[in-house]
Amino acid sequence: MEKTIVPKEERKVVRQELNIEKWPLFTTSNFKGKSREFTREVILENGDRIKRKVTIGKTQEGEIGVLRIADYKVFNALTKLWEEGNKPLNKDVNFTIHNISKLLKLQWGNSTYKHLHRALERLKVIPIIWENSFYQKETDTTERLVEYFNILDNLTIFERRAGDQLYFTFSRFKLNSKIVNNLLNNYSKPLYLDIILKFKKEISILLYRHVDLVMADKDLYERKTQQLFSDLELSEYNYPSQRKRLLEPVLEELEGVELTTGFLSQARLEKTTDGKDWKVVFRKSRKSLKIEHKEEPEKVNNEAMLAVELFNKRFPQKKGMLKEEVIEVLIKKYSFDKVMLHISRISNGAAVNNPVGLLRASLEKEWDLPPTQEEIQLQEKQARDEKEKKERERQEREREEYLKTKEEEERLNKIFFSLSQEEQEKLKEEARRKIIEEHIEDNQEKTSKFFLMDIMVMIKAREILREQES
């Protein structure tokens, strides 16, 4: 494999709280337990040793679950929404589950909705106990004990359904106040969310976070796999062969990715000198450069080969009919993009005996050919996106109207309950009288019991108060 240098891409950055990044709070979907507990021993500046401990998912009643890598992704999306919402200190942030789906590049559907809903619940419900382990930047102290710490202080998910069909939803959340304080006091680190989302393996995410943090101030990092897996709280992998088998595809994913302080130009396994274990070796290159694998030149398809490959795919019964020397001439005359477009659009029905001749005629006469299946799918996607956008706008309008109505009701209720008991009863009696007048049928004083229920009387009373104000 040859390596080539490519320009740096734009990254989607979120700043994440450092206590969260320094401890492996989130585990893979393979973890079977209902709680987790890990301890680290550190040496203080005065030489004293102290144990720092984190417990996840335990209460006095028992074990209630652990936080997963899927929850970590959702947590990062919420932090991004908090940043975009002007980083409120004590206020909730409005959001929709669809917002999170878009940030995490998930295909929207009922299963995605349920998956994200469950992740949000875990972030709100699963407790973390920090013992001598949670650092608070504002006071410059490591707190002795932080009990029943949840990632989210508040979570409200409002839904309106017709049968099983969800047609209106809005939600709000509030990050844990300790997390918010540290973020506002810059006890945080940048994290490339788009890179996290590209990893196919959950352990790749765990290892990327670890390496990005550890290599912030170094260009070379080596670690035996046994100690590395202990750092990541993956100690169930007891044998070197297990760890090697697990790490090989992960290191392949990691090599060449961008860190917040450079590029991971090397990620490989080496045998330890005693032969009893493997060690991982990471090297970091300069930030301005990115090392990327590139196939050997003889393996790289040129434009003619790509065009022939597409032709053979569309006309398998005529495979080999289009020669490279022929397509090279057409590309030179009409351009590669135009040739590829016409190959993808000309008819490939059973009645086509000479697709090469059809291609020539199509290019020469500039036929207006029907769109490809991919183009049709793109058009349908754009139409769906537009429909979803309109639906979101409609839901937002409904949400605003709902909140406005609710606010007005609360305001008028305050006025009503500020009245004396006698004034309240007098207003209610006036409301009943107006209801009867409005619902008299054929001059008979018959009124449905529904309209004289307390809730309807209160609605009418609020109308009277509003009229009196105006």
Residue pairs with C-beta under 8 A, 6 or more apart in sequence:
1 293
1 294
1 295
1 296
2 293
2 294
2 295
2 296
2 297
3 291
3 292
3 293
3 294
4 291
4 292
4 294
5 289
5 290
5 291
5 292
6 290
6 292
7 290
8 258
8 287
8 288
8 289
8 290
9 258
11 192
11 194
11 195
11 258
12 80
12 192
12 193
12 194
13 190
13 191
13 192
13 193
14 76
14 79
14 80
14 83
14 190
14 191
14 193
15 79
15 83
15 183
15 188
15 189
15 190
15 191
16 76
16 79
16 188
16 189
16 190
16 191
17 79
17 179
17 182
17 183
17 187
17 188
18 135
18 182
18 187
18 188
18 189
19 130
19 133
19 134
19 135
19 179
19 182
19 187
20 75
20 179
21 189
21 191
21 209
21 213
22 213
23 38
23 54
23 133
24 38
24 206
24 210
24 231
24 232
24 233
25 54
25 56
25 67
25 72
25 128
26 67
26 68
26 69
26 71
26 72
26 206
27 36
27 66
27 67
27 68
27 69
27 233
28 68
28 69
28 202
28 203
28 206
28 234
29 68
29 69
29 70
29 202
30 202
31 66
31 68
33 63
33 66
34 57
34 62
34 63
34 64
34 65
34 66
35 55
35 56
35 57
35 58
35 63
35 64
35 65
35 66
36 55
36 56
36 57
36 66
36 233
37 53
37 54
37 55
37 56
37 58
38 53
38 54
38 233
39 51
39 52
39 53
40 51
40 52
40 53
40 133
41 49
41 50
41 51
41 52
42 49
42 50
42 52
43 49
44 50
50 132
51 131
51 132
52 131
52 132
52 133
52 142
53 129
53 130
53 131
53 132
53 133
54 128
54 129
54 130
54 131
54 133
55 128
55 129
55 131
56 66
56 67
56 126
56 127
56 128
56 129
57 63
57 64
57 65
57 66
57 67
57 126
57 127
58 64
58 127
58 129
59 127
59 148
64 125
64 126
64 127
65 122
65 125
65 126
66 126
67 122
67 123
67 126
67 151
68 119
68 122
69 202
69 205
69 206
70 115
70 119
71 119
71 122
71 123
71 151
72 205
73 104
73 119
73 196
73 197
74 100
74 104
74 116
74 119
74 120
74 123
75 123
75 151
76 191
76 193
76 196
77 99
77 100
77 103
77 104
77 193
78 93
78 95
78 100
78 123
78 152
78 173
78 175
79 175
79 183
80 103
80 193
81 93
81 95
81 99
81 100
81 103
82 88
82 93
82 175
82 180
82 183
85 93
85 94
87 180
87 183
87 184
89 180
89 184
90 177
91 174
92 154
92 156
92 172
92 173
92 174
93 172
93 173
93 174
94 170
94 171
94 172
95 171
95 172
95 173
96 169
96 170
96 171
96 392
96 395
97 113
97 116
97 117
97 120
97 157
97 169
97 171
98 108
98 388
98 392
100 116
101 108
101 112
101 113
101 116
102 108
103 193
104 197
105 197
106 112
106 115
106 116
108 388
113 166
117 157
120 152
120 155
120 157
120 173
121 155
123 150
123 151
123 152
123 155
124 150
124 151
124 152
124 154
124 155
125 150
126 150
126 151
127 147
127 148
127 149
127 150
128 146
128 149
128 150
128 151
129 145
129 146
129 147
129 148
129 149
130 143
130 145
130 146
130 149
131 144
131 145
132 142
132 143
132 144
132 145
133 142
134 142
134 143
134 146
134 149
134 178
135 141
135 142
135 143
135 182
135 187
136 142
136 143
136 178
136 181
136 182
137 181
137 182
137 185
137 186
137 187
138 181
138 182
138 185
146 178
149 176
149 178
150 176
151 175
151 176
151 179
152 173
152 174
152 175
152 176
153 174
153 175
153 176
153 177
154 172
154 173
154 174
155 171
155 172
155 173
155 174
156 171
156 172
156 173
157 169
157 171
158 169
158 170
158 171
159 166
159 168
159 169
160 166
160 167
160 168
160 169
161 167
167 395
168 395
168 398
168 399
169 395
170 395
170 396
170 399
175 183
182 188
189 212
189 213
189 216
189 260
190 260
191 209
191 212
191 260
192 258
192 260
195 208
195 257
195 258
196 205
196 208
199 205
199 208
199 253
200 253
201 249
201 250
201 253
203 232
203 234
203 246
203 247
203 250
204 250
204 253
204 254
206 232
206 234
207 228
207 232
207 250
207 254
208 254
208 257
210 228
210 231
210 232
211 221
211 254
211 259
211 264
211 282
212 259
212 260
212 261
214 221
215 221
215 259
215 261
215 262
215 282
215 284
216 260
216 261
217 261
218 284
219 262
219 283
219 284
219 285
220 281
220 282
220 283
220 284
221 280
221 281
221 282
221 284
222 279
222 280
222 281
222 282
223 231
223 279
223 280
224 272
224 277
224 278
224 279
225 240
225 243
225 244
225 247
225 269
225 277
225 278
225 279
225 280
226 240
226 243
226 277
228 280
229 235
229 237
229 243
237 243
237 246
240 276
240 277
240 278
243 278
244 269
244 278
247 269
247 278
247 280
248 269
251 267
251 268
251 269
251 280
252 267
254 264
254 267
255 264
255 265
255 266
255 267
255 268
255 291
255 293
256 263
256 264
256 265
256 290
256 291
256 292
256 293
257 263
257 264
258 264
258 290
259 284
261 284
261 287
262 284
262 285
262 286
262 287
263 284
263 285
263 286
263 287
263 289
263 290
263 291
264 282
264 283
264 284
264 285
265 283
265 284
265 285
265 291
266 281
266 282
266 283
267 280
267 281
267 282
268 280
268 281
269 278
269 279
269 280
269 281
270 278
270 279
270 281
271 278
271 279
272 278
272 279
285 291
294 300
301 309
303 331
303 336
304 324
304 327
304 328
304 331
305 324
306 340
307 322
307 327
307 331
307 336
307 339
307 340
307 343
308 322
308 323
308 324
308 327
310 340
310 343
310 344
311 321
311 322
311 327
311 343
311 355
311 359
312 319
312 320
312 322
314 343
314 344
314 348
314 355
315 321
315 348
315 352
315 355
318 355
318 356
321 355
321 356
322 355
322 356
322 359
326 356
327 339
330 339
330 359
330 360
330 363
331 339
333 363
334 363
338 363
339 359
339 363
342 359
342 362
342 363
342 367
342 369
343 359
344 372
344 374
345 362
345 369
345 370
345 371
345 372
346 352
346 355
346 358
346 359
346 362
346 367
346 369
347 358
348 355
352 358
361 367
362 369
371 379
409 462
412 462
412 465
412 466
413 462
415 465
416 424
416 427
416 458
416 461
416 462
416 465
417 424
419 427
427 461
427 464
427 465
428 457
428 458
428 461
430 461
430 464
431 457
431 458
431 460
431 461
431 463
431 464
432 452
432 457
432 460
434 460
434 464
435 447
435 451
435 452
435 456
435 457
435 460
436 445
436 447
436 452
439 447
439 448
439 451
440 446
440 447
450 456
